[in-house]
């Protein structure tokens, strides 16, 4: 796996989403914090399973 520092801001954002980590914009001043949070989540393997997600559907009215 490539180092997190080699990934683009967009890729970091996608990984944060995959691991269920809430985040704001990834910029120079926040990137190190988000990389740290990702490393912790990856070490603990705390990626939420697909069954943890809630899906909503709209009901049609006749």
Gaussian input, Z-matrix of N, CA and C with variables (Angstrom, degrees):
# hf/3-21g

backbone

0 1
 N
 C     1     B1
 C     2     B2     1     A1
 N     3     B3     2     A2     1     D1
 C     4     B4     3     A3     2     D2
 C     5     B5     4     A4     3     D3
 N     6     B6     5     A5     4     D4
 C     7     B7     6     A6     5     D5
 C     8     B8     7     A7     6     D6
 N     9     B9     8     A8     7     D7
 C    10    B10     9     A9     8     D8
 C    11    B11    10    A10     9     D9
 N    12    B12    11    A11    10    D10
 C    13    B13    12    A12    11    D11
 C    14    B14    13    A13    12    D12
 N    15    B15    14    A14    13    D13
 C    16    B16    15    A15    14    D14
 C    17    B17    16    A16    15    D15
 N    18    B18    17    A17    16    D16
 C    19    B19    18    A18    17    D17
 C    20    B20    19    A19    18    D18
 N    21    B21    20    A20    19    D19
 C    22    B22    21    A21    20    D20
 C    23    B23    22    A22    21    D21
 N    24    B24    23    A23    22    D22
 C    25    B25    24    A24    23    D23
 C    26    B26    25    A25    24    D24
 N    27    B27    26    A26    25    D25
 C    28    B28    27    A27    26    D26
 C    29    B29    28    A28    27    D27
 N    30    B30    29    A29    28    D28
 C    31    B31    30    A30    29    D29
 C    32    B32    31    A31    30    D30
 N    33    B33    32    A32    31    D31
 C    34    B34    33    A33    32    D32
 C    35    B35    34    A34    33    D33
 N    36    B36    35    A35    34    D34
 C    37    B37    36    A36    35    D35
 C    38    B38    37    A37    36    D36
 N    39    B39    38    A38    37    D37
 C    40    B40    39    A39    38    D38
 C    41    B41    40    A40    39    D39
 N    42    B42    41    A41    40    D40
 C    43    B43    42    A42    41    D41
 C    44    B44    43    A43    42    D42
 N    45    B45    44    A44    43    D43
 C    46    B46    45    A45    44    D44
 C    47    B47    46    A46    45    D45
 N    48    B48    47    A47    46    D46
 C    49    B49    48    A48    47    D47
 C    50    B50    49    A49    48    D48
 N    51    B51    50    A50    49    D49
 C    52    B52    51    A51    50    D50
 C    53    B53    52    A52    51    D51
 N    54    B54    53    A53    52    D52
 C    55    B55    54    A54    53    D53
 C    56    B56    55    A55    54    D54
 N    57    B57    56    A56    55    D55
 C    58    B58    57    A57    56    D56
 C    59    B59    58    A58    57    D57
 N    60    B60    59    A59    58    D58
 C    61    B61    60    A60    59    D59
 C    62    B62    61    A61    60    D60
 N    63    B63    62    A62    61    D61
 C    64    B64    63    A63    62    D62
 C    65    B65    64    A64    63    D63
 N    66    B66    65    A65    64    D64
 C    67    B67    66    A66    65    D65
 C    68    B68    67    A67    66    D66
 N    69    B69    68    A68    67    D67
 C    70    B70    69    A69    68    D68
 C    71    B71    70    A70    69    D69
 N    72    B72    71    A71    70    D70
 C    73    B73    72    A72    71    D71
 C    74    B74    73    A73    72    D72
 N    75    B75    74    A74    73    D73
 C    76    B76    75    A75    74    D74
 C    77    B77    76    A76    75    D75
 N    78    B78    77    A77    76    D76
 C    79    B79    78    A78    77    D77
 C    80    B80    79    A79    78    D78
 N    81    B81    80    A80    79    D79
 C    82    B82    81    A81    80    D80
 C    83    B83    82    A82    81    D81
 N    84    B84    83    A83    82    D82
 C    85    B85    84    A84    83    D83
 C    86    B86    85    A85    84    D84
 N    87    B87    86    A86    85    D85
 C    88    B88    87    A87    86    D86
 C    89    B89    88    A88    87    D87
 N    90    B90    89    A89    88    D88
 C    91    B91    90    A90    89    D89
 C    92    B92    91    A91    90    D90
 N    93    B93    92    A92    91    D91
 C    94    B94    93    A93    92    D92
 C    95    B95    94    A94    93    D93
 N    96    B96    95    A95    94    D94
 C    97    B97    96    A96    95    D95
 C    98    B98    97    A97    96    D96
 N    99    B99    98    A98    97    D97
 C   100   B100    99    A99    98    D98
 C   101   B101   100   A100    99    D99
 N   102   B102   101   A101   100   D100
 C   103   B103   102   A102   101   D101
 C   104   B104   103   A103   102   D102
 N   105   B105   104   A104   103   D103
 C   106   B106   105   A105   104   D104
 C   107   B107   106   A106   105   D105
 N   108   B108   107   A107   106   D106
 C   109   B109   108   A108   107   D107
 C   110   B110   109   A109   108   D108
 N   111   B111   110   A110   109   D109
 C   112   B112   111   A111   110   D110
 C   113   B113   112   A112   111   D111
 N   114   B114   113   A113   112   D112
 C   115   B115   114   A114   113   D113
 C   116   B116   115   A115   114   D114
 N   117   B117   116   A116   115   D115
 C   118   B118   117   A117   116   D116
 C   119   B119   118   A118   117   D117
 N   120   B120   119   A119   118   D118
 C   121   B121   120   A120   119   D119
 C   122   B122   121   A121   120   D120
 N   123   B123   122   A122   121   D121
 C   124   B124   123   A123   122   D122
 C   125   B125   124   A124   123   D123
 N   126   B126   125   A125   124   D124
 C   127   B127   126   A126   125   D125
 C   128   B128   127   A127   126   D126
 N   129   B129   128   A128   127   D127
 C   130   B130   129   A129   128   D128
 C   131   B131   130   A130   129   D129
 N   132   B132   131   A131   130   D130
 C   133   B133   132   A132   131   D131
 C   134   B134   133   A133   132   D132
 N   135   B135   134   A134   133   D133
 C   136   B136   135   A135   134   D134
 C   137   B137   136   A136   135   D135
 N   138   B138   137   A137   136   D136
 C   139   B139   138   A138   137   D137
 C   140   B140   139   A139   138   D138
 N   141   B141   140   A140   139   D139
 C   142   B142   141   A141   140   D140
 C   143   B143   142   A142   141   D141
 N   144   B144   143   A143   142   D142
 C   145   B145   144   A144   143   D143
 C   146   B146   145   A145   144   D144
 N   147   B147   146   A146   145   D145
 C   148   B148   147   A147   146   D146
 C   149   B149   148   A148   147   D147
 N   150   B150   149   A149   148   D148
 C   151   B151   150   A150   149   D149
 C   152   B152   151   A151   150   D150
 N   153   B153   152   A152   151   D151
 C   154   B154   153   A153   152   D152
 C   155   B155   154   A154   153   D153
 N   156   B156   155   A155   154   D154
 C   157   B157   156   A156   155   D155
 C   158   B158   157   A157   156   D156
 N   159   B159   158   A158   157   D157
 C   160   B160   159   A159   158   D158
 C   161   B161   160   A160   159   D159
 N   162   B162   161   A161   160   D160
 C   163   B163   162   A162   161   D161
 C   164   B164   163   A163   162   D162
 N   165   B165   164   A164   163   D163
 C   166   B166   165   A165   164   D164
 C   167   B167   166   A166   165   D165
 N   168   B168   167   A167   166   D166
 C   169   B169   168   A168   167   D167
 C   170   B170   169   A169   168   D168
 N   171   B171   170   A170   169   D169
 C   172   B172   171   A171   170   D170
 C   173   B173   172   A172   171   D171
 N   174   B174   173   A173   172   D172
 C   175   B175   174   A174   173   D173
 C   176   B176   175   A175   174   D174
 N   177   B177   176   A176   175   D175
 C   178   B178   177   A177   176   D176
 C   179   B179   178   A178   177   D177
 N   180   B180   179   A179   178   D178
 C   181   B181   180   A180   179   D179
 C   182   B182   181   A181   180   D180
 N   183   B183   182   A182   181   D181
 C   184   B184   183   A183   182   D182
 C   185   B185   184   A184   183   D183

   B1=1.4543
   B2=1.5190
   B3=1.3104
   B4=1.4564
   B5=1.5301
   B6=1.2925
   B7=1.4528
   B8=1.5256
   B9=1.3270
   B10=1.4555
   B11=1.5227
   B12=1.3178
   B13=1.4624
   B14=1.5241
   B15=1.3354
   B16=1.4600
   B17=1.5269
   B18=1.3205
   B19=1.4646
   B20=1.5276
   B21=1.3180
   B22=1.4609
   B23=1.5275
   B24=1.3217
   B25=1.4691
   B26=1.5195
   B27=1.3234
   B28=1.4699
   B29=1.5323
   B30=1.3274
   B31=1.4685
   B32=1.5289
   B33=1.3318
   B34=1.4727
   B35=1.5348
   B36=1.3167
   B37=1.4675
   B38=1.5176
   B39=1.3285
   B40=1.4694
   B41=1.5233
   B42=1.3206
   B43=1.4651
   B44=1.5245
   B45=1.3206
   B46=1.4640
   B47=1.5268
   B48=1.3229
   B49=1.4713
   B50=1.5236
   B51=1.3336
   B52=1.4651
   B53=1.5219
   B54=1.3191
   B55=1.4608
   B56=1.5265
   B57=1.3137
   B58=1.4582
   B59=1.5189
   B60=1.3220
   B61=1.4608
   B62=1.5225
   B63=1.3353
   B64=1.4599
   B65=1.5199
   B66=1.3331
   B67=1.4568
   B68=1.5102
   B69=1.2909
   B70=1.4539
   B71=1.5108
   B72=1.3155
   B73=1.4612
   B74=1.5231
   B75=1.3126
   B76=1.4636
   B77=1.5252
   B78=1.3260
   B79=1.4643
   B80=1.5233
   B81=1.3188
   B82=1.4618
   B83=1.5273
   B84=1.3320
   B85=1.4684
   B86=1.5246
   B87=1.3408
   B88=1.4699
   B89=1.5252
   B90=1.2984
   B91=1.4656
   B92=1.5297
   B93=1.3374
   B94=1.4670
   B95=1.5305
   B96=1.3274
   B97=1.4619
   B98=1.5300
   B99=1.3237
   B100=1.4617
   B101=1.5286
   B102=1.3201
   B103=1.4614
   B104=1.5213
   B105=1.3326
   B106=1.4626
   B107=1.5285
   B108=1.3310
   B109=1.4669
   B110=1.5286
   B111=1.3210
   B112=1.4659
   B113=1.5181
   B114=1.3277
   B115=1.4663
   B116=1.5244
   B117=1.3458
   B118=1.4656
   B119=1.5233
   B120=1.3190
   B121=1.4661
   B122=1.5237
   B123=1.3313
   B124=1.4618
   B125=1.5200
   B126=1.3240
   B127=1.4608
   B128=1.5276
   B129=1.3234
   B130=1.4702
   B131=1.5176
   B132=1.3372
   B133=1.4617
   B134=1.5278
   B135=1.3244
   B136=1.4568
   B137=1.5227
   B138=1.3003
   B139=1.4579
   B140=1.5268
   B141=1.3329
   B142=1.4679
   B143=1.5241
   B144=1.3107
   B145=1.4594
   B146=1.5230
   B147=1.3174
   B148=1.4597
   B149=1.5267
   B150=1.3155
   B151=1.4608
   B152=1.5242
   B153=1.3454
   B154=1.4577
   B155=1.5228
   B156=1.3083
   B157=1.4549
   B158=1.5199
   B159=1.3057
   B160=1.4525
   B161=1.5186
   B162=1.3003
   B163=1.4477
   B164=1.5233
   B165=1.3083
   B166=1.4512
   B167=1.5188
   B168=1.2947
   B169=1.4614
   B170=1.5206
   B171=1.3043
   B172=1.4392
   B173=1.5219
   B174=1.3163
   B175=1.4446
   B176=1.5105
   B177=1.3136
   B178=1.4534
   B179=1.5070
   B180=1.2928
   B181=1.4596
   B182=1.5167
   B183=1.3081
   B184=1.4685
   B185=1.4955
   A1=109.17
   A2=116.50
   A3=121.17
   A4=109.59
   A5=114.53
   A6=120.78
   A7=109.41
   A8=116.65
   A9=120.02
   A10=111.27
   A11=117.06
   A12=119.83
   A13=111.97
   A14=117.06
   A15=120.83
   A16=112.47
   A17=117.17
   A18=120.94
   A19=110.78
   A20=115.15
   A21=120.52
   A22=109.34
   A23=115.84
   A24=120.23
   A25=110.64
   A26=116.66
   A27=121.13
   A28=110.31
   A29=116.79
   A30=120.72
   A31=110.50
   A32=116.78
   A33=120.54
   A34=109.12
   A35=116.52
   A36=120.81
   A37=111.96
   A38=116.75
   A39=120.62
   A40=111.03
   A41=117.19
   A42=120.37
   A43=111.29
   A44=116.41
   A45=119.89
   A46=109.87
   A47=116.53
   A48=120.78
   A49=111.02
   A50=117.10
   A51=121.54
   A52=111.83
   A53=116.22
   A54=120.53
   A55=112.47
   A56=116.96
   A57=121.12
   A58=113.41
   A59=117.12
   A60=121.58
   A61=108.40
   A62=115.24
   A63=119.32
   A64=108.61
   A65=115.64
   A66=119.33
   A67=111.41
   A68=114.38
   A69=122.42
   A70=108.11
   A71=116.15
   A72=119.12
   A73=111.48
   A74=115.82
   A75=120.41
   A76=106.84
   A77=114.74
   A78=121.95
   A79=107.90
   A80=116.84
   A81=120.40
   A82=112.92
   A83=116.87
   A84=119.51
   A85=113.63
   A86=119.08
   A87=121.30
   A88=113.56
   A89=116.70
   A90=120.85
   A91=113.00
   A92=117.97
   A93=120.29
   A94=111.09
   A95=117.31
   A96=121.24
   A97=110.22
   A98=116.78
   A99=120.10
   A100=111.61
   A101=117.55
   A102=119.92
   A103=110.00
   A104=116.91
   A105=121.39
   A106=110.48
   A107=116.47
   A108=120.16
   A109=111.33
   A110=116.21
   A111=119.85
   A112=111.47
   A113=116.64
   A114=119.71
   A115=110.44
   A116=117.17
   A117=120.38
   A118=110.90
   A119=116.72
   A120=120.72
   A121=111.13
   A122=117.02
   A123=120.30
   A124=110.90
   A125=117.15
   A126=121.43
   A127=110.41
   A128=115.78
   A129=120.99
   A130=111.54
   A131=115.62
   A132=121.61
   A133=110.41
   A134=115.93
   A135=121.61
   A136=113.22
   A137=116.51
   A138=120.82
   A139=108.42
   A140=117.18
   A141=118.01
   A142=111.52
   A143=115.72
   A144=119.08
   A145=109.00
   A146=117.67
   A147=120.79
   A148=112.65
   A149=117.98
   A150=120.40
   A151=111.86
   A152=118.17
   A153=121.08
   A154=112.38
   A155=116.76
   A156=120.15
   A157=109.73
   A158=115.89
   A159=122.27
   A160=108.71
   A161=115.92
   A162=120.62
   A163=108.78
   A164=115.62
   A165=121.06
   A166=108.46
   A167=114.61
   A168=117.29
   A169=107.60
   A170=115.09
   A171=119.67
   A172=109.08
   A173=114.45
   A174=118.56
   A175=109.00
   A176=115.38
   A177=119.61
   A178=110.09
   A179=114.47
   A180=119.32
   A181=108.58
   A182=115.68
   A183=120.41
   A184=111.88
   D1=138.83
   D2=179.41
   D3=-72.39
   D4=152.66
   D5=178.23
   D6=-64.13
   D7=148.29
   D8=179.09
   D9=-62.72
   D10=-31.07
   D11=-179.63
   D12=-67.79
   D13=-17.78
   D14=177.80
   D15=-86.22
   D16=-10.31
   D17=-176.56
   D18=-85.65
   D19=154.22
   D20=178.08
   D21=-76.89
   D22=165.63
   D23=177.64
   D24=-59.66
   D25=-37.90
   D26=179.40
   D27=-63.94
   D28=-42.88
   D29=179.75
   D30=-65.19
   D31=-39.40
   D32=177.32
   D33=-62.03
   D34=-43.72
   D35=178.23
   D36=-59.99
   D37=-41.51
   D38=179.16
   D39=-65.53
   D40=-40.90
   D41=177.94
   D42=-65.19
   D43=-41.31
   D44=177.59
   D45=-59.40
   D46=-43.03
   D47=177.58
   D48=-62.23
   D49=-44.28
   D50=-179.35
   D51=-60.71
   D52=-35.53
   D53=-179.16
   D54=-90.44
   D55=4.74
   D56=176.61
   D57=70.30
   D58=27.93
   D59=-179.84
   D60=-97.13
   D61=118.56
   D62=178.24
   D63=-68.90
   D64=141.48
   D65=-177.23
   D66=-153.59
   D67=160.99
   D68=173.59
   D69=-103.36
   D70=-157.86
   D71=179.07
   D72=-63.73
   D73=144.08
   D74=177.62
   D75=-96.10
   D76=108.73
   D77=179.80
   D78=-130.62
   D79=175.38
   D80=-177.19
   D81=-52.62
   D82=-39.22
   D83=-176.02
   D84=-77.30
   D85=-17.70
   D86=-178.48
   D87=-110.65
   D88=-15.08
   D89=-172.46
   D90=-57.92
   D91=-46.14
   D92=-177.73
   D93=-61.52
   D94=-38.32
   D95=178.01
   D96=-62.59
   D97=-46.06
   D98=-179.00
   D99=-68.31
   D100=-35.85
   D101=175.99
   D102=-62.87
   D103=-40.36
   D104=178.98
   D105=-63.41
   D106=-45.52
   D107=178.95
   D108=-62.54
   D109=-39.73
   D110=178.44
   D111=-64.88
   D112=-44.23
   D113=179.86
   D114=-59.87
   D115=-41.55
   D116=178.34
   D117=-63.16
   D118=-44.72
   D119=-179.59
   D120=-65.40
   D121=-38.91
   D122=179.84
   D123=-68.61
   D124=-36.88
   D125=178.33
   D126=-65.10
   D127=-42.28
   D128=-179.51
   D129=-81.63
   D130=-11.06
   D131=-177.13
   D132=54.74
   D133=51.64
   D134=-176.09
   D135=-95.57
   D136=28.37
   D137=178.61
   D138=-67.18
   D139=124.76
   D140=-179.40
   D141=-66.11
   D142=142.76
   D143=178.42
   D144=-77.66
   D145=155.88
   D146=-179.47
   D147=-56.62
   D148=-27.97
   D149=-179.32
   D150=-73.12
   D151=-12.93
   D152=177.78
   D153=-79.02
   D154=-12.37
   D155=-176.86
   D156=-84.06
   D157=146.40
   D158=177.87
   D159=-105.36
   D160=131.47
   D161=179.70
   D162=-115.03
   D163=142.86
   D164=179.50
   D165=-120.04
   D166=148.30
   D167=174.78
   D168=-134.04
   D169=147.79
   D170=178.20
   D171=-83.79
   D172=139.29
   D173=176.02
   D174=-95.46
   D175=136.89
   D176=178.16
   D177=-85.37
   D178=137.80
   D179=175.87
   D180=-98.90
   D181=134.78
   D182=-176.93
   D183=-76.11

